[in-house]
Amino acid sequence: MIRLNWNILTLLFLFSYSLTIPIATSADQLNDEHYTKEHATLLQILNQEDQDALSDFLHSHQNAQWLQEEDTKASIINTLMYEAENCNDDVILSFTNNNITLSSRSVGSPYHFLGYMTSTDNIAECIDIFIRAGIDINATDGEGKTALIHILYSHHPDTLLILERLIDNGADPTLRSEAGLDLLHYSLLLHSLYSELIFDNEQKDDDTFINEVKRMVNLTKRVNVMFTKYYTSKSANIDINRI
């Protein structure tokens, strides 16, 4: 039997695959360069938090197809929430008023970033702004995870308050990710993980680490109770297989 070298097989595969890739024309290249320039300009405006410049830019690009593309929307959300931390009402409405949906199949929605903001004072206001703008509170990311799951993993000091506020405004903790897990499943997994960390590190002198681990154990306990209350309040027939 003939045995082919894996390197040869890999090269053959890459060569055959390359034959199926369309070669960009000069016009395609010019469009890509224009898109890159315009995209960079938009992100710069967002970082500068220049509302007038943003309004002018979006108005002059009302029918631009690239503004509706997934990669563009993902970078907008990332810049708004992670880099600029901008929950300005006018900024958010500038996008929604121009029919640009602030949700992306890769990063989710602005809700997904709430737990990673350094300023805790305006998170409640941000949620209200997102609701007024009609941003889907149950949008999911590329792995099917909701904002609730991301916030649970964020280690934010006000995680429970953020989760409660989102659920009170329509976030559904029973929605499952592509892995088939909902908020309760992820909370139970975290609880098990951090409980083991306490057991494995209880003799160590790193109080900061141990205190944070204990805080997460306590947080996941409270999330589990919150989930149970939500479930029973909806008069759901609890399926023991979900636990």
C-alpha positions in Angstrom: 0.0 0.0 0.0 1.3 3.4 -0.9 1.6 5.8 2.1 1.5 9.5 1.3 3.5 11.9 3.4 1.2 14.3 5.3 3.1 17.3 4.1 2.4 16.3 0.5 -1.3 15.8 1.2 -1.5 19.2 2.9 0.2 20.9 -0.1 -2.1 19.1 -2.5 -5.2 20.2 -0.5 -4.1 23.8 -0.3 -3.3 23.8 -4.0 -6.7 22.4 -4.9 -8.4 24.8 -2.5 -6.7 27.8 -4.0 -8.2 27.0 -7.4 -11.6 27.6 -6.0 -10.8 31.1 -4.6 -11.8 33.9 -7.0 -9.0 36.2 -7.9 -9.7 39.8 -6.9 -9.9 42.3 -9.7 -8.4 45.7 -9.6 -11.9 47.1 -8.9 -12.3 44.7 -6.0 -9.0 45.8 -4.6 -10.0 49.5 -4.9 -13.2 48.7 -3.1 -11.4 46.9 -0.3 -9.0 49.9 0.1 -11.9 52.3 0.3 -13.7 50.1 2.8 -10.6 49.9 5.0 -10.2 53.6 4.9 -13.8 54.4 5.7 -13.9 51.7 8.4 -10.8 53.1 10.1 -12.3 56.6 10.0 -15.5 55.4 11.7 -13.6 53.7 14.5 -11.5 56.8 15.0 -14.6 58.9 15.4 -16.0 56.4 17.9 -12.8 56.5 19.9 -12.9 60.3 19.9 -16.5 60.3 21.0 -17.3 63.0 18.5 -21.1 62.9 18.2 -21.3 65.6 15.4 -18.7 63.8 13.3 -20.5 60.5 13.8 -23.8 61.9 12.8 -22.3 63.5 9.6 -20.4 60.3 8.8 -23.5 58.0 9.1 -25.7 60.4 7.2 -23.2 60.5 4.3 -23.0 56.7 4.3 -26.7 55.9 4.7 -26.7 53.2 2.0 -23.2 51.9 2.4 -23.4 48.1 2.3 -20.2 47.6 4.4 -21.9 49.2 7.4 -24.3 46.2 7.5 -21.6 43.6 7.3 -21.0 41.4 10.3 -17.3 42.3 10.7 -18.1 46.0 10.6 -20.9 45.7 13.2 -18.6 43.6 15.4 -15.9 46.2 15.4 -18.4 49.0 16.1 -19.8 47.2 19.1 -16.3 46.3 20.3 -15.1 49.9 20.0 -18.2 51.4 21.6 -18.2 49.1 24.6 -14.7 47.8 25.1 -12.5 50.7 24.0 -14.6 53.8 24.2 -17.0 52.5 26.9 -19.6 54.7 25.3 -23.2 54.3 26.3 -24.1 57.8 25.1 -27.8 57.8 24.1 -27.2 59.9 21.0 -24.3 57.7 19.8 -26.4 54.5 20.1 -29.4 56.1 18.5 -27.3 57.4 15.7 -26.7 53.9 14.6 -30.3 52.6 15.1 -31.8 55.7 13.4 -29.7 54.8 10.4 -31.0 51.2 10.4 -27.7 49.7 11.6 -28.4 46.9 14.0 -26.0 46.8 16.9 -25.8 43.0 17.2 -23.3 40.7 15.5 -23.2 36.9 15.2 -19.6 36.9 16.3 -19.5 39.2 19.4 -23.2 39.4 20.3 -24.6 42.8 21.3 -23.5 45.7 23.5 -25.2 43.9 26.4 -22.4 41.3 26.2 -19.8 43.9 27.2 -21.5 45.3 30.3 -19.6 43.1 32.7 -16.2 44.3 31.3 -16.7 48.0 31.6 -14.5 49.7 34.2 -17.1 52.2 35.2 -19.9 50.7 37.3 -21.9 53.9 37.8 -23.6 54.0 34.4 -24.3 50.4 33.7 -27.9 50.7 34.6 -28.2 53.8 32.4 -26.5 51.8 29.6 -29.1 49.1 29.9 -31.9 51.6 29.7 -30.3 53.2 26.6 -30.0 49.9 24.9 -33.6 49.1 25.6 -34.8 52.4 24.3 -32.8 51.8 21.1 -34.4 48.4 20.6 -31.3 46.4 20.9 -32.1 42.7 21.3 -31.5 41.8 25.0 -31.4 38.1 24.1 -29.0 38.4 21.2 -26.3 35.7 21.1 -22.7 35.6 20.1 -21.0 33.1 17.7 -21.2 30.3 20.3 -24.9 31.0 21.0 -24.1 32.5 24.4 -26.3 35.3 25.7 -25.2 38.5 27.5 -26.2 36.9 30.8 -23.6 34.1 30.4 -20.8 36.6 29.4 -21.6 38.8 32.4 -21.5 35.7 34.7 -17.9 35.1 33.6 -16.8 38.7 33.7 -15.9 38.8 37.5 -17.6 42.2 37.7 -18.2 43.2 41.3 -21.8 44.0 40.5 -22.4 40.8 38.4 -25.6 39.8 40.3 -27.1 43.3 40.1 -26.5 43.4 36.3 -28.0 40.0 35.8 -31.0 40.8 37.8 -31.6 44.1 35.9 -31.3 42.4 32.6 -33.7 39.6 33.6 -36.1 42.1 34.9 -36.1 43.7 31.5 -36.7 40.6 29.5 -33.4 38.7 29.3 -34.1 34.9 29.3 -31.7 32.9 31.4 -33.1 29.6 30.0 -31.8 30.2 26.5 -29.1 27.6 25.7 -25.8 28.1 23.9 -24.7 26.0 21.0 -23.1 23.7 23.7 -26.6 23.1 25.0 -26.0 25.0 28.3 -28.1 27.8 29.8 -27.2 30.3 32.6 -27.8 27.7 35.4 -25.5 25.2 33.7 -22.7 27.7 33.4 -23.2 28.8 37.0 -23.0 25.3 38.3 -19.9 24.6 36.3 -18.2 27.8 37.8 -19.4 26.9 41.2 -17.8 23.5 41.0 -14.6 24.9 39.6 -14.2 27.6 42.3 -15.1 25.2 45.1 -12.3 22.9 44.0 -9.9 25.8 43.9 -10.8 26.6 47.5 -10.1 23.0 48.5 -6.8 22.9 46.6 -5.5 26.2 47.8 -6.8 26.6 51.3 -3.3 26.2 52.8 -1.8 29.0 50.7 -1.2 32.5 51.9 -2.6 34.4 48.9 -5.6 36.0 50.5 -6.4 38.1 47.5 -6.8 35.0 45.3 -8.7 33.0 48.0 -11.1 35.9 48.7 -11.9 36.2 45.0 -12.5 32.5 44.7 -14.8 32.6 47.7 -16.6 35.6 46.2 -17.2 33.6 43.0 -18.5 30.6 45.0 -20.9 32.8 46.8 -21.9 34.6 43.6 -22.7 31.3 41.8 -24.8 30.2 44.7 -26.9 33.3 44.5 -27.2 33.0 40.7 -28.5 29.5 41.1 -31.1 30.7 43.5 -32.0 33.6 41.2 -32.4 31.2 38.3 -34.7 28.9 40.3 -36.9 31.8 41.3 -37.1 32.9 37.7 -38.0 29.3 36.6 -40.7 28.9 39.3 -42.1 32.4 38.6 -42.8 31.4 35.0 -44.7 28.4 36.3 -42.5 26.2 34.2 -42.5 22.4 34.5 -39.0 21.9 35.8 -37.2 19.2 34.0 -34.7 17.5 36.3 -32.5 16.8 33.3 -31.8 20.5 33.0 -30.1 20.7 36.4 
